[in-house]
Amino acid sequence: MDFFIINRRHESDRLPIYFLNVHFTKINLQKVTLSYIVIDITYGDFMVISNKAALPKYQEIRSFLMERLSSGAYQIGDRFYSENELAKKFSTTNLTVRQAMELLERDKFIERKRGSGTYVRKLPTRPSKLKITDHCTIGILTGNIELTNNLALGHIISSLHKCASENGYMLYLSHNHIQSLIDAQVDGIITIGIFESNDIKLLERSHIPVVGIGLSVPNNFPVISTDFDQEGREVVQYFHQHKLNKITVMGAGADATIVSSMLPAMREEIKRIPGMTLSEFVNPPNGEYSCTKEVMKKSKPDVLFLLNWISISPVLDALDELKLKIPGDVSVLVHGENALALHTKVPLAIVRSNIVVGCQRIMEVLFQIIKSGKAEKTHYYYDREILNMGSIKN
């Protein structure tokens, strides 16, 4: 399946980069095998190309020219490349070069004067903190990861894009297609998700600097992820501070299974606090929540800790049927950024990782590896925060 170029300024299908925060999952990467998404930080366009399609030559030339305009090597009024120079450099025809030049001329970056040549008319205004660097591309590689309504993934990519742009880099995004990033000769790779051992070996053989976010294999590359043990202890302490002593944990699905790894630390912390109890209702049969009301009646919790956003709707329905009010009768804390995408009628509290700071930290690590060529297998952790939007009484 071939995809078309989406230009946020000029085509009818406009999709600004910042929409990745919320609408990234409109592109279903689990059902469609993508080769890569090219995000041009100097102009704000991006395109989606199938793994059967090659990057159009004229677009490759245009990206090169925009990179040169952003590099600091040119000033307004300077003479720019000629069609013949570019045709020779890229081993292509003048017609193909002309397509690329027309894109820049249309957007007033260059001016072509008959019989005189091509001149720089305007320089890109983005990124605002551009730094001149010998490297210009970083690959973002997503592995096995749940993408449904994944606000967190969009937030991660948006944060990485901002950090890359401030350092003069362009991003390539690939879903489970390592070879496309190797072929693109990226200067570094950031992995997001879970990868097979063969994928890890391919990354190692590529000798491209690699760092990971989330559940990437930490034994091979520097990685930043959630410290579930510490988070579990902090959640228990938070409940204790707010006198919420009867805790019920609920959740279903692959992401709930991952987050439930904090439960052993929660159990240990609860043992230290007299009067606190923990009931667990994780991954019910067939992922159904039909017995939620029975669980609520039996456990009678002060607070529900939901391990993922998918749990929110059935749990709120059960509370409504039982005529239990938030926060009057019970409080609700939800794990993860995705809960922010749901506009519920009742107030919730959310525990989430500080993605912006975390992405800055791991990107700085990657930049250092690119410059030095040395990588230490270090494990970094996100800072955490709890957003109480009225669900928990202060």
C-alpha positions, 0 to 999 in steps of 0.5 A: 500500500503506497502512501502519499506526501502530507504537506501541512501547508499546501495540500488538502490533507493538512496534518501539523506536526503537533497533531502527533500529540493526539492523532498519531494513531490515526495511522495504524502502524500495526495493520500497515507495514510502514518503511518510515516517516520523514519529519523535516524539522526545517520546514514542518512537513512530513511524509509517510511512505510504504515499505515498497516505495522509495523516497522520491528523488526530487524530495530527497533533493529538496530535503538536502537543499533545506538542510543546506539553507538551515546549516548557516552556510548561506545568507540572504542574497547568496548564490545557490546551487544550479540545476546542472550542479544538483543533477550531477551531484544526485545523478539525475535529470534536470527535470527532477532537480527542477521539481525540487527547486520549484518547491523551494521557489514556491515557498520563497526560499530561493529566487531563480533569475533567468540568465543569472542563476539561483539566489537565496531569498529567505532562510528557514525560521525553524528550528529557532535554536539551530546548531550547526552539526556534522550530523543531521538525522536520527531514527525513531524505531518503534517495536511491539507497542500498543498504539490504540489512543496512545497519547503517550507515544505521541507525546514522546515523539513530539518531545523527541522532535522538539529536542532534535530540532533544537540541535539541528537534526531531522527525524526518521520514524520507522515501525519495526523496520530497522533496515530502512533506518540503516539504509537511510544512514541515520546518525543515531537510533532511539528505540521505543517498545519491545524488540526481538533478539534478532532485531537487537543483534541487527542494531548491534551489527549496524554500529549505529549509536542506539538508546532506548525509551520504555521497554527496549532491552536495557542490557544492550543499550542505554535506556530510560524507562519507568521504575515500577518498584519506586513508583509502586512505593510512591503510590502507596505513600500518596494514598497513605498521606490522603488517608486512603487505606483500602486499595483495589487495583484493576486493569486488563490487557498487555499494558496492564500486565506490564504496569502490574509489575509494580504490585510486589513493591506495593505489597511490601510497602503496604506491609509497613503501614498498619491498617492498609489493605490491597485487593488485586483484580488484574487481567480478568478472564477474557478481559471482561469487567462484568464482575466489576460491581461484585468486586466493588461490593466485596472490597469496598475500597477507598481508592481504585488504582486503574493500571491502564486507561482501558479500565476507565469506562467499564469501572465508571459505568459500574460505579454509576450503577452502584451510585458511588460518587467520586470523590465522595464515596471512592477515589480513582487514580489511573496510571498513564498519559493516555487517560488524559485523552478521555474526557470523563464527566467525573474527576480523576487523578493520574500518575504519569512519567515526566516524558518531556524531561525523560526524552531530553535526558535520553536524547542528550545521551545519544548526542554524546554517544554520536560525538564521542563514539562511546556508550555505557549500558546505563539505565535511566528512569523517568521522574514521576508526577501525580495529577489530582484533578479532583478525584482525591480529597486533599 
